[in-house]
Amino acid sequence: MPDLSIEIAGVRLANPLVLASGIWGTTPELLERAARAGAGAVTAKTCTPGPRRGHRNPTALDWGHGLLNAMGLPNPGAEEEAGMLAEARRRISPLGVALIASIAADTVEGFAEAASIVSRARPELIEVNISCPNVAAGHGEMFAASPDAAAEATRAVKRATSIPCLVKLSPQVADIAAVARAVAAAGADGITAVNTLPGMLVDAETGLPILANRTGGISGPALKPVALRCVYEVCAAVGIPVIGTGGVGTGVDALEMISVGATAVGVGTAVAAGGEGIFARILDEMGGWMIARGFGSLAAIRGRAHRAPPVGRESNLPPVPGWRPA
Ligand SMILES: Cc1cc2nc3c(=O)[nH]c(=O)nc-3n(C[C@H](O)[C@H](O)[C@H](O)COP(=O)(O)O)c2cc1C
């Protein structure tokens, strides 16, 4: 088996697979189950400084190409979450698996407060979910939508904790590279890209939106090309490590994420759909693929998509019928 171990923001992982945030809550038993099933790291559900009820049902739908969800960040608040994180850490540390806490807030001060509270549980990393509305911006704009607001939230977290932080970006922005550069300059130790992409499903019979919240976030296979493009652009823009997340469900998907520059690979919807056995299947497939092609390490694969094709070779894609170069 090739060496699949990686290092992200100073934390060594046995393999690059990371349980994405929100998939299995912060229940210590479930995080332990993902760790025992082969994840290199597990991310807890996002918590906010105070408790949140979340949206009414229906909050999620499997529409055949992944999920559409609008949970509304239900969580018991950072204090209670910190207790669960401490218990999760006690269970998974002996397995050599890293714990990533996840925080969000609607003010810059809230990010600092949540970071300081979850730090008491000593997670290896803190993921800063900035895909939530910034109250100060006044019109529901996410922190992730503006390089300045994203940088402000990052700086607040960096001042509040010494635990390395990963800032989680949204694909719903005009220039994700600009946001990545801003958070890197503000001290982010790494980036998670991406969160879900806003979308909507409607029932033709009733004409009504299917989710109670009307719109929700697209995840799973439909998100993969968007995520690959975002990770590609982020990795071209900054030198800090990236957890590439969005639509990964096979070993080949994971290797594609690493080809566009990701250091680690988040897996969310595929775990929700297929259970924790997916981690071992992805790792097996990655190992088999690498052996068959003579790759001994992920370093040889990382960033291949950024290397320009040899001069004179226009494309290795089959010609598009009817299309002629200008
Ligand atoms: C049901 C559900 C709940 C989620 N909850 C969170 C969350 O609490 N915090 C967060 O940062 N991302 C959350 N996400 C986004 C995932 O962590 C991930 O970024 C996204 O689903 C794309 O990865 P995937 O295609 O592998 O699912 C959630 C996704 C789903 C499907």
The ligand as a Tripos MOL2 file, in Angstrom:
@<TRIPOS>MOLECULE
LIG
   31    33     1     0     0
SMALL
NO_CHARGES

@<TRIPOS>ATOM
      1 C1        -26.7690   17.4990    6.1100 C.3       1 LIG1
      2 C2        -25.5550   18.3730    6.0070 C.ar      1 LIG1
      3 C3        -25.1920   19.1710    7.0900 C.ar      1 LIG1
      4 C4        -24.0780   20.0030    7.0180 C.ar      1 LIG1
      5 N1        -23.7260   20.7480    8.0960 N.ar      1 LIG1
      6 C5        -22.5850   21.5250    8.0480 C.ar      1 LIG1
      7 C6        -22.1600   22.2450    9.1840 C.ar      1 LIG1
      8 O1        -22.7390   22.1960   10.2610 O.2       1 LIG1
      9 N2        -21.0320   23.0240    9.0420 N.ar      1 LIG1
     10 C7        -20.3120   23.0990    7.8700 C.ar      1 LIG1
     11 O2        -19.2970   23.8020    7.8210 O.2       1 LIG1
     12 N3        -20.6930   22.3870    6.7900 N.ar      1 LIG1
     13 C8        -21.8030   21.6080    6.8480 C.ar      1 LIG1
     14 N4        -22.1750   20.8660    5.7540 N.ar      1 LIG1
     15 C9        -21.3590   20.9400    4.5290 C.3       1 LIG1
     16 C10       -20.3600   19.7790    4.4580 C.3       1 LIG1
     17 O3        -19.4580   19.8090    5.5340 O.3       1 LIG1
     18 C11       -19.5760   19.8180    3.1250 C.3       1 LIG1
     19 O4        -18.8280   21.0090    3.0480 O.3       1 LIG1
     20 C12       -20.5020   19.7460    1.9170 C.3       1 LIG1
     21 O5        -21.5750   18.8710    2.1440 O.3       1 LIG1
     22 C13       -19.7580   19.2880    0.6500 C.3       1 LIG1
     23 O6        -19.1840   18.0090    0.8140 O.3       1 LIG1
     24 P1        -19.9150   16.6400    0.3220 P.3       1 LIG1
     25 O7        -20.3270   16.8500   -1.1020 O.co2     1 LIG1
     26 O8        -18.8770   15.5770    0.5070 O.co2     1 LIG1
     27 O9        -21.0980   16.4600    1.2170 O.co2     1 LIG1
     28 C14       -23.3050   20.0300    5.8220 C.ar      1 LIG1
     29 C15       -23.6620   19.2250    4.7380 C.ar      1 LIG1
     30 C16       -24.7650   18.3970    4.8110 C.ar      1 LIG1
     31 C17       -25.1070   17.5240    3.6310 C.3       1 LIG1
@<TRIPOS>BOND
     1     1     2 1
     2     2     3 ar
     3     2    30 ar
     4     3     4 ar
     5     4     5 ar
     6     4    28 ar
     7     5     6 ar
     8     6     7 ar
     9     6    13 1
    10     7     8 2
    11     7     9 ar
    12     9    10 ar
    13    10    11 2
    14    10    12 ar
    15    12    13 ar
    16    13    14 ar
    17    14    15 1
    18    14    28 ar
    19    15    16 1
    20    16    17 1
    21    16    18 1
    22    18    19 1
    23    18    20 1
    24    20    21 1
    25    20    22 1
    26    22    23 1
    27    23    24 1
    28    24    25 2
    29    24    26 1
    30    24    27 1
    31    28    29 ar
    32    29    30 ar
    33    30    31 1
@<TRIPOS>SUBSTRUCTURE
     1 LIG1         1 GROUP 0 **** ****
